[in-house]
Amino acid sequence: MNWIKENKFLTAFIGATITGAGVLVFLLVTSKAHFEEVQNDYNSAATELTRLQSLVPYPDEANLKEVTARKNEYVASSTRLQEALAAVQFPLEPIHPEEYQDQLKKTVDDAVEKAGPGVLPAKFYLGFDSYQSSPPKGEAAGPLARELKAIEWVVNALIDAKVHSITDIRRIPLGEETTETKAALRPSNSKTPKTTGVFKSAFEITFIAEQGRVRSALNSIVNSKKQFYIIRSLIVKNEKEKGPPRAEISGAGSLDPSQKLQVIAGNEKLIVTARIDMVDFVVQK
């Protein structure tokens, strides 16, 4: 203690030296950490540069223009596809349940008038019998109105093909008509869909017609420009399940040449049951 008092200058010098050494050590440690950080950044940048230089195509200005052109072409193609899909489906529009019920009644009346007597079954309601006396749930009205238009189009196509009769229409209920969760259903009546996908609803229709008219009716359905239809299954039965009696066949060859020949087979009508999917394309805009 006396030595410190007697050597104040030396003591101060030693203290300053120790303090300076501590500051120097601190600066060295800090600089080393900063150096390592800078070195890591440099190594990362060098690695990224090497990766970019090895890309095919190399990201220079010429290739950027080509990538941009291809992107624009993809966007244009996507837009054209959306427009084409929108043109082959009846739109999903908002409608009140009571309005739908009125629309259904008018559609049924129009179909009965167009078909004429004997073509449609006695209790004909386009498969929407449950809504003859009561309206649907609110969220189901829009999809049901869309499906009504699609089924109406098919019925009119069969009438235009002059089928002998339409005997039955059986709808498969939409999800909106059941107790399923709303997340499993198609998007709501929104002008800007939040989902991209393909949804379908289906129905079965049974009709009787001659062979040529069957072909004409089915061709009209699959070639429709109003709605995208898929004939999922087809059951065809001959109106006459048994062939003509043997006596009738053997007797046909002994007719007098002056008599008019009778065609024994080939003029029978066909009973056709078709399951038809109505496809609804929902695209993100």
C-alpha positions in Angstrom: 0.0 0.0 0.0 2.9 2.3 0.9 4.6 1.3 -2.4 1.5 2.5 -4.4 1.6 5.8 -2.5 5.3 6.2 -3.1 5.0 5.2 -6.8 1.8 6.9 -7.9 3.0 7.5 -11.5 4.0 3.9 -12.0 0.8 2.7 -10.4 -1.3 5.0 -12.7 0.7 3.8 -15.7 0.2 0.1 -14.9 -3.6 0.8 -14.4 -3.9 2.6 -17.7 -2.0 -0.2 -19.4 -4.3 -2.9 -18.0 -7.4 -0.8 -19.0 -6.1 -0.3 -22.5 -5.3 -4.0 -22.8 -8.9 -4.8 -21.8 -10.3 -2.4 -24.3 -8.0 -3.8 -27.0 -9.2 -7.3 -26.2 -12.8 -6.2 -26.4 -12.2 -4.5 -29.7 -10.4 -7.6 -31.0 -13.3 -9.9 -30.0 -15.9 -7.5 -31.5 -13.9 -7.2 -34.7 -13.5 -11.0 -35.0 -17.3 -11.5 -34.6 -18.0 -8.8 -37.2 -15.4 -10.3 -39.5 -17.0 -13.7 -39.2 -20.4 -12.2 -39.9 -19.1 -10.4 -43.0 -17.3 -13.5 -44.1 -20.5 -15.6 -43.8 -22.4 -13.0 -45.8 -19.7 -13.0 -48.4 -19.7 -16.8 -48.6 -23.5 -16.9 -48.9 -23.4 -14.3 -51.7 -20.7 -16.2 -53.5 -22.7 -19.4 -53.3 -25.8 -17.7 -54.6 -23.8 -16.2 -57.5 -22.4 -19.6 -58.4 -26.0 -21.1 -58.3 -27.4 -18.3 -60.5 -24.5 -18.7 -63.0 -25.2 -22.4 -63.3 -28.9 -22.0 -63.9 -30.4 -22.9 -67.3 -31.3 -20.5 -68.7 -28.9 -18.1 -67.2 -30.7 -15.1 -65.7 -29.5 -12.4 -68.1 -31.6 -9.8 -69.8 -32.3 -11.8 -73.0 -33.5 -14.8 -71.0 -35.5 -12.6 -68.7 -37.4 -11.3 -71.7 -38.1 -14.8 -72.9 -39.3 -15.9 -69.5 -41.6 -12.8 -69.3 -43.0 -13.6 -72.8 -43.7 -17.2 -71.8 -45.4 -16.0 -68.6 -47.6 -13.6 -70.5 -48.5 -16.3 -73.0 -49.5 -18.6 -70.1 -51.7 -15.9 -68.6 -53.3 -15.3 -71.9 -53.9 -19.0 -72.5 -55.4 -19.3 -69.0 -57.7 -16.4 -69.7 -58.9 -18.0 -72.9 -59.5 -21.3 -71.2 -61.6 -19.6 -68.5 -63.6 -17.8 -71.1 -64.1 -21.1 -73.0 -65.2 -22.9 -69.9 -67.6 -20.1 -68.9 -69.2 -20.3 -72.3 -70.3 -24.0 -71.9 -72.1 -23.8 -68.5 -75.2 -22.2 -67.2 -74.1 -19.5 -64.8 -74.6 -19.8 -61.0 -76.8 -16.8 -60.1 -78.4 -15.8 -56.9 -82.1 -16.4 -56.6 -84.7 -16.4 -53.8 -86.3 -19.8 -53.0 -89.7 -18.5 -53.9 -88.5 -17.2 -57.3 -86.9 -20.6 -58.0 -90.2 -22.3 -57.3 -92.0 -20.0 -59.7 -89.3 -20.6 -62.3 -89.6 -24.4 -61.9 -93.4 -24.3 -62.4 -93.0 -22.2 -65.6 -90.3 -24.5 -66.9 -92.5 -27.6 -66.4 -95.4 -25.9 -68.1 -93.3 -24.9 -71.1 -91.9 -28.5 -71.4 -95.4 -30.1 -71.3 -96.6 -27.7 -73.9 -93.7 -28.2 -76.2 -93.7 -32.0 -75.9 -97.4 -32.5 -76.7 -99.7 -35.3 -75.4 -98.2 -38.7 -74.5 -94.5 -37.7 -74.6 -94.1 -36.9 -70.9 -95.3 -38.9 -67.9 -98.5 -37.9 -66.2 -96.8 -36.7 -63.0 -93.9 -34.8 -64.7 -91.9 -32.3 -62.7 -88.4 -32.6 -64.2 -87.2 -34.6 -61.2 -87.8 -31.7 -58.8 -91.0 -33.1 -57.3 -90.1 -32.2 -53.7 -90.2 -28.5 -54.6 -93.6 -28.6 -56.2 -95.3 -27.6 -52.9 -92.5 -26.1 -50.9 -89.4 -24.0 -51.8 -85.9 -25.2 -51.2 -83.4 -23.9 -48.6 -81.9 -20.5 -49.3 -78.4 -21.7 -50.1 -79.7 -24.4 -52.4 -81.9 -22.1 -54.6 -79.0 -20.9 -56.9 -77.5 -24.3 -57.6 -81.0 -25.8 -58.1 -81.9 -23.1 -60.6 -78.7 -23.8 -62.5 -79.4 -27.5 -62.5 -83.0 -26.8 -63.6 -81.7 -25.1 -66.7 -79.4 -28.0 -67.5 -82.1 -30.6 -67.2 -84.5 -28.5 -69.1 -82.0 -28.3 -72.0 -81.6 -32.1 -72.1 -85.4 -32.6 -72.1 -85.8 -30.1 -74.9 -83.1 -31.9 -76.9 -85.0 -35.2 -76.6 -88.2 -33.5 -77.6 -86.5 -31.9 -80.6 -85.1 -35.3 -81.6 -88.7 -36.5 -81.6 -88.3 -39.4 -79.1 -91.4 -41.5 -78.6 -91.6 -40.7 -74.9 -89.7 -39.6 -71.8 -90.7 -42.0 -69.0 -88.7 -40.9 -66.0 -86.2 -38.4 -64.6 -84.4 -39.1 -61.3 -82.1 -36.4 -59.8 -79.3 -37.1 -57.4 -79.6 -34.5 -54.7 -77.1 -31.6 -54.5 -75.0 -31.2 -51.5 -76.7 -27.9 -50.8 -80.0 -29.8 -50.4 -78.6 -32.2 -47.7 -77.0 -31.7 -44.2 -73.4 -31.9 -45.5 -71.0 -29.3 -44.3 -70.8 -26.2 -46.4 -67.0 -26.6 -46.9 -67.7 -29.7 -49.0 -70.0 -27.8 -51.4 -69.4 -25.8 -54.5 -68.6 -22.1 -54.0 -71.5 -19.9 -53.1 -73.2 -17.4 -55.5 -70.2 -15.1 -55.5 -69.0 -13.1 -58.5 -65.4 -13.8 -57.5 -64.9 -17.6 -56.8 -62.3 -18.3 -54.1 -61.8 -21.9 -55.4 -60.5 -23.5 -58.5 -62.0 -26.9 -59.3 -64.5 -29.0 -61.1 -67.9 -29.8 -59.6 -70.7 -32.0 -61.0 -74.2 -32.9 -60.4 -76.0 -35.8 -62.0 -79.4 -37.1 -63.0 -80.8 -40.1 -64.8 -83.3 -39.9 -67.6 -85.2 -42.7 -69.3 -86.8 -42.4 -72.7 -88.1 -44.5 -75.6 -87.2 -43.8 -79.2 -86.2 -45.4 -82.5 -82.6 -46.2 -83.0 -81.8 -43.2 -85.3 -83.5 -40.8 -82.9 -81.6 -42.2 -80.0 -78.3 -41.5 -81.8 -79.5 -38.0 -82.7 -80.6 -37.2 -79.1 -77.3 -38.5 -77.5 -75.2 -36.6 -80.1 -77.1 -33.4 -79.3 -76.4 -33.8 -75.6 -72.7 -34.4 -75.8 -72.2 -31.7 -78.4 -74.1 -29.1 -76.4 -72.7 -25.5 -76.5 -74.7 -24.4 -73.5 -73.6 -26.9 -70.9 -70.8 -29.4 -70.5 -72.5 -32.8 -70.3 -70.9 -36.2 -69.8 -72.9 -39.3 -70.4 -71.5 -41.4 -67.5 -73.4 -44.6 -68.2 -75.9 -45.8 -70.7 -78.4 -48.8 -70.5 -80.1 -49.7 -73.7 -82.8 -52.3 -73.9 -84.9 -53.5 -76.9 -88.6 -52.7 -76.6 -89.2 -56.3 -77.6 -87.0 -58.6 -75.5 -88.1 -61.7 -77.4 -87.6 -62.3 -81.2 -90.6 -63.0 -83.5 -92.1 -66.5 -83.4 -90.4 -69.1 -85.7 -93.7 -69.5 -87.6 -93.8 -65.8 -88.4 -90.2 -66.0 -89.7 -90.8 -69.1 -91.9 -94.0 -67.7 -93.2 -92.4 -64.5 -94.3 -90.6 -66.2 -97.2 -93.8 -67.7 -98.7 -95.5 -64.3 -99.3 -96.9 -63.6 -102.7 -94.4 -61.3 -104.5 -97.2 -58.8 -105.1 -97.6 -58.4 -101.3 -95.7 -55.8 -99.4 -92.8 -57.4 -97.4 -92.9 -57.0 -93.6 -89.7 -56.3 -91.8 -89.5 -58.8 -89.0 -86.7 -57.2 -86.9 -85.0 -53.8 -86.8 -88.0 -51.5 -86.3 -88.3 -51.9 -82.6 -87.9 -49.0 -80.3 -85.2 -48.7 -77.7 -85.6 -48.1 -74.0 -82.6 -45.9 -73.0 -81.6 -44.9 -69.5 -78.7 -42.4 -69.4 -76.9 -41.1 -66.3 -75.7 -37.6 -67.2 -73.2 -35.5 -65.3 -73.5 -31.7 -65.6 -70.0 -30.3 -65.1 -69.5 -27.0 -63.5 -66.0 -25.4 -63.9 -65.1 -22.9 -61.2 -62.0 -20.9 -61.9 -60.0 -18.4 -59.9 -59.9 -14.9 -61.6 
